Amino acid sequence: MAHLLPWIVLISAALGASYTALTSSGTGRLWHVDTVELRRQRRFEHVLSCHVDALQLARRQAAAPLDNPPGTSACTPAEPLQGVHEPWVPPFHP
């Protein structure tokens, strides 16, 4: 009988450990709400990083030296309107 008790304890421990491993209660796994929240946070971080990158690019472009001499415009001048002397006014329909 003294030799039988350690075997019963050992078998019971092995069965209990295997049962626990196979029917885990979700510990260590993400629940549905957690996965949705994780996706939302990752999307937020992605959008935020895109905005930060765009701001940094705009600042670099604004700080870039212009090739134009001072007092000149970077845009080409528009051609003047020909044959237009008065502004166009839409007709009034009551």
C-alpha positions in Angstrom: 0.0 0.0 0.0 2.9 2.4 0.7 4.2 1.9 -2.8 0.8 2.5 -4.4 0.2 6.0 -2.9 3.1 7.7 -4.8 1.9 6.2 -8.1 -1.6 7.4 -7.5 -0.4 10.9 -6.7 1.9 10.9 -9.7 -0.8 9.8 -12.1 -3.3 12.2 -10.7 -0.8 15.1 -11.1 -0.1 14.1 -14.7 -3.8 13.9 -15.5 -4.5 17.2 -13.8 -1.6 19.0 -15.7 -2.7 17.6 -19.1 -6.3 18.5 -18.4 -5.4 22.0 -17.5 -3.1 22.4 -20.5 -5.8 21.2 -22.9 -8.7 23.1 -21.5 -7.1 26.4 -20.7 -9.4 29.1 -19.5 -7.9 31.7 -21.9 -5.1 32.8 -19.7 -2.3 34.0 -22.0 -4.7 34.4 -24.9 -6.2 37.6 -26.1 -10.0 37.9 -25.7 -12.0 39.4 -28.6 -12.3 42.8 -27.0 -8.5 42.8 -26.3 -7.7 42.0 -30.0 -10.1 44.8 -31.2 -8.5 47.3 -28.8 -5.0 46.2 -29.9 -5.9 46.7 -33.6 -7.4 50.1 -32.8 -4.3 51.2 -31.0 -2.0 50.0 -33.8 -4.1 51.8 -36.3 -4.0 55.0 -34.2 -0.2 54.7 -33.9 0.1 54.2 -37.7 -2.1 57.2 -38.5 -0.3 59.3 -36.0 3.1 58.4 -37.4 1.9 59.3 -40.9 0.9 62.7 -39.7 4.2 63.2 -37.9 6.1 62.2 -41.1 4.0 64.6 -43.2 4.7 67.4 -40.7 8.4 66.7 -40.7 8.5 66.6 -44.5 6.6 69.9 -44.7 9.0 71.5 -42.3 12.0 70.3 -44.2 10.6 71.6 -47.5 9.8 74.9 -45.9 13.3 75.2 -44.6 14.9 74.2 -47.9 16.6 77.2 -49.6 14.9 78.6 -52.6 16.7 78.8 -56.0 15.2 82.1 -56.7 16.9 85.4 -56.0 15.4 87.6 -53.3 12.4 89.6 -54.5 11.3 87.2 -57.2 8.4 84.7 -57.2 8.9 80.9 -57.4 5.8 80.7 -59.7 5.7 81.8 -63.3 3.5 84.8 -63.9 0.0 84.1 -65.2 -1.0 85.4 -68.6 -3.3 88.5 -68.4 -6.9 88.0 -69.4 -7.5 89.3 -72.9 -10.8 90.9 -74.0 -12.3 91.0 -70.5 -12.9 94.5 -69.2 -15.7 94.0 -66.7 -16.3 91.2 -64.3 -18.9 88.6 -65.3 -22.2 88.9 -63.3 -24.6 86.0 -63.4 -28.1 86.9 -64.8 -30.8 87.4 -62.3 -33.8 85.0 -62.7 -36.8 85.8 -60.3 
